[in-house]
Amino acid sequence: MNNKKYLIAVDGSDTSIQAVNYAAKILPKDKTEIVLFLVGTDIPESFWDIDAIPEETLKKDTLEDWITKHNKIFTNSLSKAKKKFIDEGFPEENIHVKTQPRKIGITRDIIAEASKGYSALFIGRKGLTNLRNIPLGSVAAKLVSKLTFTTLVLVGESPETDNVLIGFDGSEGAKKSVKLAGQIFSHSKKKIHLRHVSRSVKLIQGDYNLFFTNIDPASMPIEEERVKIRSKKIEPELDKAVEKLKSLGFDPNNADTGIIEAYLSRALGLYETAEKNNWGSIFIGRKGVSKVQDFIIGRVGEKVIQMAFDKAVWIVSS
């Protein structure tokens, strides 16, 4: 079997090292090829904001000092990243380092590299930004909207790596998530949890106390009937998904299915389920059942990305 090739974007930041650590833990060691990719720049990013040709206005000594310091940071970061994979048991010959100067722009340069046959791109959520209250850094946010031809993995703060949650709605995107997970984790001991979120008609979403709310959605005839209809339709699809995993070499004993109820928001249902069980990875299709063409990613995926800052969110390509 040919190795699958994965691209890891490295920029010297702590969050890019988190992406390295996660990939080294989650990916199979025996059938994986890794490319650690860094786009360097000879000019500080901020200078492009004030000068069309900043290299002509910066003092030579100042610029050379900046380049020397940043090259040292980049070299150290790449060395640590490569060592992490080797320490985890990946063959050294399968770990490659690739650097290049900025050609068009950091995001577009990463996309250009990702187009060369990679199964997925891993990137930290925030990069070098020190803004704590934003869910994504600028490069990661741009990749969410522009990288549609391969899977994008947004890695948060040290996510757990033994359990994978797949948001399953019967769509082509969900089925591709199942296929990708089966291919990557075949013959592994990972646990795959397939969950369908059946949205509720109740007014309060998430956990609630019946004593205080005095609302029991199960007692509503319309809710009870709707749950029965939806379950009857989705349960065979979930069973087929497990069979698909089995056909790809994944142990079906390590897979389980379920329907999450009592949520108005599918995204919140998925995130809270992952949070309660301490599952670190969430797979979502780029488009769900609605397939709204005007949007680059479905509403569920967009909301999961915003909430799951401490998880690794896999946005599976269409």
Residue pairs with C-beta under 8 A, 6 or more apart in sequence:
1 31
3 31
3 32
3 33
3 94
4 31
4 32
4 33
4 119
4 183
4 184
5 32
5 33
5 34
5 35
5 117
5 118
5 119
6 23
6 27
6 32
6 33
6 34
6 35
6 118
6 119
6 120
6 121
6 122
7 35
7 37
7 110
7 113
7 114
7 118
7 120
7 121
7 122
8 16
8 19
8 20
8 23
8 34
8 35
8 36
8 37
8 81
8 121
8 122
8 123
9 16
9 19
9 37
9 38
9 110
9 121
9 122
9 123
9 124
9 139
10 16
10 17
10 19
10 20
10 36
10 37
10 38
10 74
10 77
10 78
10 81
11 38
11 39
11 74
11 77
11 124
11 127
11 128
11 139
12 38
12 70
12 73
12 74
12 76
12 77
12 128
13 124
13 126
13 127
13 128
14 124
15 124
15 125
15 126
15 127
15 137
15 155
16 77
16 81
16 123
16 124
16 127
17 77
17 80
17 81
17 124
18 124
18 155
18 156
18 157
18 158
19 122
19 123
19 124
19 153
19 155
20 36
20 80
20 81
20 84
20 85
20 122
21 84
21 158
22 122
22 153
22 155
22 158
22 159
22 161
22 280
22 312
23 34
23 85
23 122
23 153
23 155
24 84
24 85
24 87
24 88
24 90
25 88
25 161
26 161
26 190
26 281
26 312
27 34
27 184
28 184
28 185
28 187
28 188
29 88
29 89
29 90
29 91
32 90
32 94
33 94
33 96
34 85
34 90
34 94
34 95
34 96
35 96
35 97
35 98
35 113
35 118
36 78
36 81
36 82
36 95
36 96
36 97
36 98
37 98
37 99
37 110
37 113
38 74
38 77
38 78
38 97
38 98
38 99
38 100
39 99
39 100
39 101
39 102
39 106
39 109
39 110
40 70
40 71
40 74
40 99
40 100
40 101
40 102
41 70
41 101
41 102
41 106
42 55
42 63
42 67
42 101
42 102
43 54
43 55
43 58
43 63
44 54
44 66
47 54
47 58
48 54
51 57
55 63
74 99
78 97
78 99
82 95
82 97
85 95
86 92
86 95
98 113
100 109
102 109
103 109
103 112
104 112
106 139
107 138
107 139
107 142
107 143
107 146
110 121
110 123
110 139
110 143
111 143
111 146
111 147
114 121
114 147
114 149
114 150
115 149
115 150
118 150
119 150
119 151
119 180
119 184
120 150
120 151
120 152
120 153
120 314
121 143
121 147
121 150
121 151
121 152
121 153
122 153
122 155
123 139
123 140
123 143
123 152
123 153
123 154
123 155
124 137
124 140
124 155
125 135
125 136
125 137
125 140
125 154
125 155
125 156
125 309
126 134
126 136
126 137
126 140
127 137
127 138
127 139
127 140
128 137
129 137
129 138
135 305
135 306
135 309
136 144
136 154
136 305
140 154
143 152
144 152
144 154
144 296
144 297
144 305
144 315
145 296
145 297
146 296
148 286
148 296
148 317
148 318
149 317
150 317
151 180
151 314
151 315
151 316
151 317
152 314
152 315
152 317
153 312
153 313
153 314
153 315
154 305
154 312
154 313
154 315
155 312
156 308
156 309
156 310
156 311
156 312
156 313
157 309
157 310
158 310
159 280
159 281
159 310
159 311
159 312
160 278
160 279
160 280
160 281
161 280
161 281
162 189
162 190
162 191
162 280
163 190
163 191
163 192
163 193
163 277
163 278
163 279
163 280
163 281
164 181
164 185
164 190
164 191
164 192
164 193
164 279
164 281
164 282
164 283
165 193
165 195
165 270
165 273
165 274
165 277
165 279
165 281
165 282
165 283
166 174
166 177
166 178
166 181
166 192
166 193
166 194
166 195
166 241
166 282
166 283
167 174
167 177
167 195
167 196
167 197
167 266
167 270
167 282
167 283
167 284
167 285
167 300
167 304
168 174
168 177
168 178
168 194
168 195
168 196
168 234
168 237
168 238
168 241
168 257
169 196
169 197
169 234
169 266
169 285
169 288
169 289
169 300
170 196
170 233
170 234
170 237
170 289
171 285
171 287
171 288
171 289
171 291
172 285
172 287
172 318
173 284
173 285
173 286
173 287
173 288
173 298
173 316
173 318
174 241
174 285
174 288
175 241
175 244
176 285
176 316
176 317
176 318
177 283
177 284
177 285
177 314
177 316
178 194
178 241
178 244
178 245
179 244
179 248
180 283
180 314
180 316
181 192
181 245
181 250
181 283
182 244
182 245
182 247
182 248
182 249
182 250
183 248
185 192
185 250
186 248
186 249
186 250
187 249
187 250
187 251
188 250
189 251
189 254
190 254
191 254
191 255
191 256
192 245
192 250
192 254
192 255
192 256
193 255
193 256
193 257
193 258
193 277
193 279
194 238
194 241
194 242
194 255
194 256
194 257
194 258
195 257
195 258
195 259
195 260
195 269
195 270
195 273
196 234
196 238
196 257
196 258
196 259
196 260
197 259
197 260
197 263
197 266
197 269
197 270
198 226
198 227
198 230
198 231
198 234
198 259
198 260
198 261
199 263
199 264
199 265
199 266
199 269
200 217
200 223
200 261
200 262
200 263
200 264
201 217
201 220
201 222
201 223
201 226
202 215
202 217
202 220
202 223
202 262
202 264
203 215
204 213
204 215
205 262
205 263
205 264
205 265
205 268
206 262
206 263
206 268
206 272
207 272
208 215
208 262
210 216
217 223
217 262
218 224
218 227
227 261
230 259
231 259
234 259
235 257
235 259
238 257
239 257
241 257
242 252
242 255
242 257
243 252
245 252
245 255
246 252
260 269
260 270
260 273
263 269
263 272
265 303
266 300
267 299
267 300
267 301
267 302
267 303
267 304
267 307
268 303
268 307
270 282
270 284
270 300
270 304
271 282
271 304
271 307
271 308
271 311
273 279
274 280
274 282
274 308
274 311
279 311
280 311
280 312
281 311
281 312
281 313
281 314
282 304
282 308
282 311
282 312
282 313
282 314
283 314
283 316
284 298
284 300
284 301
284 304
284 313
284 314
284 315
284 316
285 298
285 301
285 316
285 318
286 296
286 297
286 298
286 301
286 315
286 316
286 317
286 318
287 295
287 297
287 298
287 318
288 298
288 299
288 300
288 301
290 298
290 299
292 298
295 302
297 305
297 315
301 313
301 315
304 313
305 313
305 315
